[in-house]
Amino acid sequence: KLTLWNVYGGMEVYVKLRLSPGFAVSMPIVFLVLRGFVTPAVSRSAARIGNLVVGFSSLLFWAGMAVCWFYIFPLSLRFFFVDTLPVGVAPEMPVERYYSFLFLLLIGAGIAFQMPLVLVILGAVGILPVRWHAGFWKYVVVGSFVFSALITPPDPVSLLGMSGMLLVLYAVSVGIVWVLERARRRRV
């Protein structure tokens, strides 16, 4: 049961309900504007790569939000309002906190899903080659758990779900960097 605790709580909820989808929809536009600013200063091949980066970044952001909406958010609500609820207690939550919790998870998941793109770009330019990942993967695993603990509620289900997805994305991005390095060695 959702309750309203503040006089301005209803307006706060309406503002958040408009800002979150607006943020999600405007991300590709922001990336396109940034690409348009940088494109005149780079070569044509770099501009094409910029178009790919904008497309993949938008898709990854939306994928992160979708995973959060369909997987992490329902599991978190179930954990807090069903699994850990003491017997005889009826769950009530202020509507302002409910939506703040939802938006923090959505935006955090969207940003977290940008990690593969950053890793592939850094690997493609040679800053983070595969041999770096071979030596530091343990720290990445711990870092994914720490980051997941910061953006998910304090329950093990959503923490493991988010960190598991981040680790899968990490493995895929390292695989892409490995393919890029292999192709670069063949050309040389």
Summary of the structure (lengths in Angstrom):
residues: 188
radius of gyration: 20.1
end to end distance: 64.0
largest distance: 70.1
contacts: 527
relative contact order: 0.12
helix: 82%
strand: 2%
